[in-house]
Amino acid sequence: MARVDPKAVLEGRIPGRPPIGLIAGLTVSGLCALAALGVDVLSGGGGFWVGLLLAVLPIPPLIALALALDRLEPEPPRALVFAFMWGAGVAVLGALVLNTAGLLYVTVPVFGEADGHFVSATFGAPVIEETLKGAVLFGMLWLRRNEIDGFADGLIYAAMVGLGFAMMENITYYMRAFEDGGAQQLQAVFILRGLVAPLSHPLFTSMTGLGVAYAATHRRGQLLAPLAGLLGAMILHGLWNGAASTGLAGLGVVYLLDFCILVGLIAIVAVERRSTVRRIETYLPLYAATGLVTAADVRMLRSIPARRAARRWARAVGGPPAGRAMVDYQLAATELALLHKRADRGVADPHWFTARRDALLNLMALARHAFLRVPQAPRAPGGPPWAPRGPSGFLRPDLRKR
């Protein structure tokens, strides 16, 4: 039997080595990030290391917070890493060059020193930075649109590129604050950028993520939706930068607006998750005749706590191999439901739909087989906890007869 790469099936890619484009993109992004760090090192002295530490410190929990939004259907790690590195590398270095050039050759000569900096921060920087950050999302829409199954996916990729950009930008802000005002000014800047508004850049770029996600999952709005999202990102970014120069009152108003938008985005993810659950309940029973899924299995698949309990049970009765098989089964089943979502909206090519459906069903079958061939532990003689007496695709035939 030919060996199947579960990750390749779930990600909808050809098994084997990472694509050349991914390797090239990560290499370019990494070199750009190193170049941007080099600029900070040359201009920052000892303050660079303080800025680097404070900028990196909150990133792991913020990434974990973003990934928690999409537990039903996690995105490929390689795509998430690429989005983060794009924000930390290409977007940051490009913004550094273009913002500096615009300030020196356009806004300051035209508006003067003080007004030039205001115009650059309020109008120039948002256009440049959101365009550069959004470029990776537009690239995914063009090259990997099938990877984006809904608004949650667009928001997560936007969050990753935004967090990468914010991390690198914060290094510069913290470094300058430490050198200009010492520990006291550094503390104030860290509280504002690291604690009060750590999600500002992800929030801005999330507007682009929404537009790209809509275009990826609908037949209409292929151009208008992404452009509207990008415009929304620029407006939010410009409002924040402009308010920063008006004092705490103006900043507070914009912060309240951004907070309300953040709550709205969380609501969108929650509504979409319920929609995915409904699709699991609607479409997976269509495959009951294959023996791969039963009504009890559907109840397990529609609940995150039940999924977690199923993985624990699988590891308990069969060790890590059974646990990995259960993860593959759950993810393949979810992808199958989302595949039908694309078909319903008319954005799934019929030939691609059939090939993708068969690949996912094959992975579900292989995952179940890998689990069933592991000897069951005595602690679970009655079968899986979500179907102790059956029927379930994970109840061994010899146990079904008892």
C-alpha positions as CSV (number, residue, x, y, z in Angstrom):
1,M,0.0,0.0,0.0
2,A,1.4,3.4,-0.9
3,R,2.3,5.5,2.1
4,V,0.1,8.5,2.7
5,D,1.4,11.8,4.1
6,P,-1.5,13.0,6.4
7,K,-0.2,16.5,6.5
8,A,0.0,16.8,2.8
9,V,-3.6,15.5,2.4
10,L,-4.9,17.9,5.0
11,E,-3.1,20.9,3.5
12,G,-4.1,19.9,0.0
13,R,-0.5,19.8,-1.4
14,I,1.8,17.3,-3.1
15,P,3.7,15.2,-0.6
16,G,7.4,15.6,-0.4
17,R,9.8,18.4,0.2
18,P,8.6,22.0,0.9
19,P,7.8,23.9,-2.3
20,I,10.6,26.0,-3.8
21,G,8.5,29.1,-3.5
22,L,8.1,28.6,0.2
23,I,11.8,28.1,0.8
24,A,12.6,31.2,-1.4
25,G,10.0,33.2,0.4
26,L,11.2,32.3,3.9
27,T,14.8,33.0,2.8
28,V,14.0,36.4,1.4
29,S,11.9,37.3,4.5
30,G,14.6,36.1,6.8
31,L,17.3,38.2,5.1
32,C,15.0,41.2,5.2
33,A,14.5,40.7,8.9
34,L,18.2,40.5,9.5
35,A,18.8,43.6,7.4
36,A,16.2,45.5,9.5
37,L,17.8,44.2,12.7
38,G,21.1,45.3,11.4
39,V,19.8,48.9,11.0
40,D,18.6,48.8,14.6
41,V,22.0,47.5,15.8
42,L,24.0,50.2,14.0
43,S,21.8,53.0,15.3
44,G,20.8,51.6,18.7
45,G,23.8,50.5,20.7
46,G,23.0,48.9,24.0
47,G,19.3,49.9,23.8
48,F,18.9,47.3,21.0
49,W,19.1,44.3,23.3
50,V,16.6,45.8,25.7
51,G,14.2,46.5,22.8
52,L,14.7,43.1,21.4
53,L,13.9,41.3,24.7
54,L,10.7,43.4,25.4
55,A,9.5,43.0,21.8
56,V,9.9,39.3,21.7
57,L,8.6,38.6,25.2
58,P,4.8,38.9,24.5
59,I,4.9,37.3,21.1
60,P,4.4,33.6,22.1
61,P,1.3,34.2,24.2
62,L,-0.1,36.5,21.5
63,I,0.4,33.8,18.8
64,A,-1.2,31.2,21.1
65,L,-4.2,33.6,21.5
66,A,-4.5,34.0,17.8
67,L,-4.3,30.2,17.1
68,A,-7.0,29.5,19.7
69,L,-9.5,31.1,17.3
70,D,-9.2,28.2,14.9
71,R,-9.0,25.0,16.8
72,L,-11.5,23.1,14.7
73,E,-9.4,23.4,11.6
74,P,-5.8,24.5,12.4
75,E,-3.9,26.2,9.6
76,P,-0.7,24.6,8.2
77,P,2.3,25.6,10.4
78,R,4.5,26.3,7.4
79,A,1.9,28.8,6.1
80,L,1.7,30.5,9.5
81,V,5.4,30.8,9.8
82,F,5.7,32.3,6.3
83,A,3.0,34.9,7.1
84,F,4.8,35.8,10.4
85,M,8.2,36.0,8.7
86,W,6.7,38.1,5.8
87,G,5.5,40.6,8.4
88,A,8.8,40.6,10.3
89,G,11.0,40.7,7.2
90,V,9.7,42.0,3.8
91,A,7.0,44.2,5.2
92,V,9.2,45.8,7.9
93,L,12.2,46.4,5.7
94,G,10.0,47.7,2.8
95,A,8.2,50.1,5.2
96,L,11.5,51.3,6.7
97,V,12.8,52.2,3.2
98,L,9.6,53.7,1.8
99,N,8.5,55.5,4.9
100,T,12.0,57.1,5.3
101,A,12.1,58.0,1.6
102,G,8.6,59.5,1.7
103,L,9.4,61.5,4.8
104,L,12.7,62.9,3.4
105,Y,11.6,63.6,-0.1
106,V,7.9,64.2,0.0
107,T,6.2,65.1,3.2
108,V,8.9,67.2,5.0
109,P,9.8,69.2,1.9
110,V,6.1,69.9,1.1
111,F,4.6,70.4,4.6
112,G,7.6,71.3,6.7
113,E,9.2,69.4,9.6
114,A,6.3,69.1,12.1
115,D,3.4,68.8,9.7
116,G,5.5,66.5,7.5
117,H,5.9,64.0,10.2
118,F,2.2,64.2,11.0
119,V,1.2,63.7,7.4
120,S,3.7,60.8,7.0
121,A,2.5,59.0,10.1
122,T,-1.2,59.5,9.6
123,F,-1.5,59.1,5.8
124,G,1.7,57.8,4.3
125,A,2.7,55.0,6.8
126,P,-0.7,53.3,6.9
127,V,-0.9,53.1,3.1
128,I,2.7,51.7,2.8
129,E,2.6,49.4,5.8
130,E,-0.9,47.9,5.2
131,T,-0.1,47.4,1.5
132,L,3.1,45.5,2.4
133,K,1.5,43.4,5.1
134,G,-1.6,42.7,3.0
135,A,0.6,41.6,0.0
136,V,1.1,38.2,1.6
137,L,-2.6,37.8,2.0
138,F,-3.3,38.8,-1.6
139,G,-0.6,36.3,-2.6
140,M,-2.4,33.5,-0.7
141,L,-5.6,34.5,-2.4
142,W,-3.9,34.2,-5.8
143,L,-1.8,31.1,-5.2
144,R,-3.4,29.2,-2.3
145,R,-7.0,30.3,-2.1
146,N,-8.2,26.8,-1.2
147,E,-6.2,27.1,2.1
148,I,-8.6,29.9,3.2
149,D,-11.9,28.3,4.3
150,G,-13.5,31.2,6.0
151,F,-13.1,34.4,7.9
152,A,-11.3,32.8,10.8
153,D,-8.5,31.7,8.4
154,G,-8.2,35.2,7.0
155,L,-8.0,36.7,10.5
156,I,-5.4,34.2,11.7
157,Y,-3.1,34.8,8.7
158,A,-3.6,38.6,9.2
159,A,-2.8,38.2,12.9
160,M,0.4,36.3,12.1
161,V,1.7,38.9,9.6
162,G,0.7,41.7,12.0
163,L,2.4,40.2,15.0
164,G,5.6,39.7,13.0
165,F,5.5,43.4,11.9
166,A,4.7,44.6,15.4
167,M,7.5,42.7,17.0
168,M,10.1,44.2,14.7
169,E,8.6,47.7,14.9
170,N,8.5,47.5,18.7
171,I,12.2,46.8,18.8
172,T,12.8,50.2,17.3
173,Y,10.3,52.0,19.6
174,Y,11.6,50.4,22.8
175,M,15.2,51.1,21.7
176,R,14.6,54.7,21.1
177,A,12.6,55.2,24.3
178,F,15.4,53.6,26.3
179,E,18.0,55.8,24.7
180,D,16.0,59.1,24.9
181,G,14.4,58.8,28.3
182,G,15.9,55.8,30.1
183,A,13.9,53.2,32.0
184,Q,11.0,55.6,32.8
185,Q,10.2,56.4,29.2
186,L,10.8,52.8,28.2
187,Q,8.2,51.7,30.7
188,A,5.6,54.1,29.4
189,V,6.2,53.0,25.8
190,F,6.1,49.3,26.7
191,I,2.8,49.7,28.6
192,L,1.2,51.4,25.6
193,R,2.5,49.2,22.9
194,G,3.2,45.9,24.7
195,L,0.3,45.8,27.2
196,V,-2.5,48.3,26.3
197,A,-2.4,47.8,22.5
198,P,-0.4,44.7,21.6
199,L,-2.9,43.7,18.9
200,S,-3.0,47.0,17.0
201,H,-1.2,45.8,13.9
202,P,-3.0,42.4,13.8
203,L,-6.3,44.3,14.2
204,F,-5.5,46.7,11.3
205,T,-4.5,43.9,9.0
206,S,-7.5,41.8,10.0
207,M,-9.6,44.1,7.8
208,T,-7.5,42.9,4.8
209,G,-7.9,39.3,6.1
210,L,-11.7,39.6,6.1
211,G,-11.7,40.9,2.6
212,V,-9.4,38.2,1.3
213,A,-11.3,35.5,3.1
214,Y,-14.6,36.7,1.6
215,A,-13.1,36.6,-1.9
216,A,-11.7,33.1,-1.3
217,T,-15.0,31.7,-0.3
218,H,-17.5,33.5,-2.5
219,R,-18.0,33.9,-6.3
220,R,-18.7,37.6,-6.1
221,G,-16.4,40.4,-4.8
222,Q,-13.2,38.8,-6.1
223,L,-11.5,42.2,-6.4
224,L,-13.8,44.6,-4.5
225,A,-13.8,42.7,-1.2
226,P,-10.0,42.5,-0.8
227,L,-9.6,46.1,-1.8
228,A,-12.3,47.2,0.6
229,G,-10.6,45.2,3.3
230,L,-7.2,46.9,2.5
231,L,-8.8,50.3,2.6
232,G,-10.4,49.5,6.0
233,A,-6.9,48.5,7.3
234,M,-5.4,51.7,6.1
235,I,-8.2,53.8,7.7
236,L,-7.9,52.1,11.1
237,H,-4.1,52.4,11.0
238,G,-4.4,56.1,10.1
239,L,-6.9,56.8,12.8
240,W,-4.6,55.2,15.4
241,N,-1.5,57.1,14.2
242,G,-3.3,60.4,13.9
243,A,-4.9,60.0,17.4
244,A,-1.4,59.4,18.9
245,S,-0.6,63.1,18.3
246,T,-3.8,64.4,19.8
247,G,-3.2,63.3,23.4
248,L,-4.9,60.7,25.6
249,A,-8.4,61.8,24.8
250,G,-8.1,61.2,21.1
251,L,-6.2,58.0,21.7
252,G,-8.8,56.8,24.1
253,V,-11.6,57.3,21.5
254,V,-9.7,55.3,18.8
255,Y,-8.8,52.7,21.4
256,L,-12.4,52.2,22.2
257,L,-13.3,51.9,18.5
258,D,-10.5,49.3,18.0
259,F,-11.7,47.4,21.1
260,C,-15.3,47.2,19.7
261,I,-13.9,46.0,16.4
262,L,-11.9,43.3,18.2
263,V,-15.1,42.1,20.0
264,G,-16.8,42.1,16.6
265,L,-14.1,39.9,15.1
266,I,-14.3,37.5,17.9
267,A,-18.1,37.3,17.4
268,I,-17.5,36.6,13.7
269,V,-15.2,33.7,14.5
270,A,-17.8,32.3,17.0
271,V,-20.6,32.5,14.5
272,E,-18.5,30.9,11.8
273,R,-17.5,28.1,14.2
274,R,-21.2,27.3,14.8
275,S,-21.7,27.3,11.1
276,T,-18.9,24.8,10.7
277,V,-20.5,22.6,13.4
278,R,-23.8,22.7,11.5
279,R,-22.0,21.6,8.3
280,I,-20.4,18.7,10.2
281,E,-23.8,17.7,11.3
282,T,-25.3,18.1,7.8
283,Y,-22.7,16.6,5.5
284,L,-20.8,13.9,7.4
285,P,-23.9,11.7,7.8
286,L,-23.9,11.5,4.0
287,Y,-20.9,9.2,4.3
288,A,-22.4,6.8,6.9
289,A,-22.6,4.1,4.2
290,T,-18.8,4.1,4.0
291,G,-18.6,3.0,7.7
292,L,-16.2,5.8,8.4
293,V,-18.6,7.9,10.5
294,T,-21.7,7.3,12.6
295,A,-24.2,9.5,14.4
296,A,-22.1,9.1,17.6
297,D,-18.9,10.0,15.7
298,V,-20.6,13.2,14.4
299,R,-21.5,14.2,17.9
300,M,-17.9,13.8,18.9
301,L,-16.6,15.8,15.9
302,R,-18.9,18.8,16.5
303,S,-17.6,19.5,20.0
304,I,-14.1,20.7,20.8
305,P,-14.2,19.2,24.4
306,A,-15.4,15.9,22.9
307,R,-12.6,16.0,20.3
308,R,-10.1,16.5,23.1
309,A,-11.6,13.7,25.1
310,A,-11.4,11.4,22.1
311,R,-7.7,12.2,21.6
312,R,-7.0,11.4,25.2
313,W,-8.9,8.1,25.0
314,A,-7.1,7.2,21.8
315,R,-3.7,7.8,23.4
316,A,-4.8,5.8,26.5
317,V,-5.8,2.8,24.5
318,G,-3.2,2.8,21.8
319,G,-0.4,5.3,22.7
320,P,0.9,8.0,20.5
321,P,0.2,6.2,17.1
322,A,-3.5,6.0,18.0
323,G,-3.5,9.6,19.2
324,R,-2.1,10.8,15.9
325,A,-4.6,8.7,14.0
326,M,-7.4,10.3,15.9
327,V,-6.1,13.8,15.2
328,D,-5.8,12.9,11.4
329,Y,-9.4,11.5,11.5
330,Q,-10.9,14.6,13.1
331,L,-9.1,17.1,10.9
332,A,-9.9,15.2,7.7
333,A,-13.6,15.0,8.7
334,T,-13.6,18.8,9.4
335,E,-11.9,19.5,6.0
336,L,-14.6,17.3,4.3
337,A,-17.4,19.5,5.8
338,L,-15.6,22.7,4.7
339,L,-15.1,21.2,1.3
340,H,-18.9,20.9,1.0
341,K,-19.1,24.6,2.1
342,R,-17.0,25.6,-0.9
343,A,-19.2,23.4,-3.2
344,D,-22.4,25.1,-1.8
345,R,-21.0,28.5,-2.7
346,G,-19.9,27.5,-6.1
347,V,-16.2,28.1,-5.6
348,A,-15.1,24.4,-5.9
349,D,-14.1,23.1,-9.3
350,P,-16.0,19.7,-9.7
351,H,-12.9,17.7,-10.6
352,W,-10.9,19.2,-7.7
353,F,-13.9,18.6,-5.4
354,T,-14.0,14.9,-6.3
355,A,-10.2,14.4,-5.9
356,R,-10.1,16.3,-2.6
357,R,-13.1,14.5,-1.2
358,D,-11.7,11.1,-2.1
359,A,-8.3,12.0,-0.6
360,L,-9.9,13.1,2.7
361,L,-12.1,9.9,2.9
362,N,-9.0,7.8,2.2
363,L,-7.2,9.6,5.0
364,M,-10.1,9.0,7.4
365,A,-10.1,5.3,6.5
366,L,-6.4,5.0,7.0
367,A,-6.5,6.8,10.3
368,R,-9.3,4.6,11.5
369,H,-7.4,1.5,10.4
370,A,-4.2,2.6,12.1
371,F,-6.2,3.1,15.3
372,L,-8.2,-0.2,15.1
373,R,-5.1,-2.4,14.6
374,V,-3.6,-1.2,17.9
375,P,-4.6,-3.6,20.7
376,Q,-7.3,-2.1,22.9
377,A,-6.4,-1.6,26.5
378,P,-8.5,-3.4,29.1
379,R,-9.5,-0.1,30.6
380,A,-11.7,0.6,27.5
381,P,-13.6,-2.7,26.9
382,G,-16.8,-0.9,26.1
383,G,-15.5,1.2,23.2
384,P,-15.0,4.9,22.8
385,P,-16.5,7.2,25.5
386,W,-18.7,9.0,23.0
387,A,-20.2,5.7,21.9
388,P,-19.6,3.1,24.6
389,R,-22.0,0.6,23.1
390,G,-21.6,1.7,19.5
391,P,-22.2,2.2,16.8
392,S,-18.9,4.0,16.1
393,G,-16.2,3.7,13.4
394,F,-13.7,3.4,16.3
395,L,-15.3,0.4,17.9
396,R,-13.4,-2.8,16.9
397,P,-15.4,-5.5,15.3
398,D,-14.6,-8.0,18.0
399,L,-15.8,-5.6,20.6
400,R,-19.0,-4.9,18.7
401,K,-20.1,-8.5,19.1
402,R,-19.9,-8.4,22.9
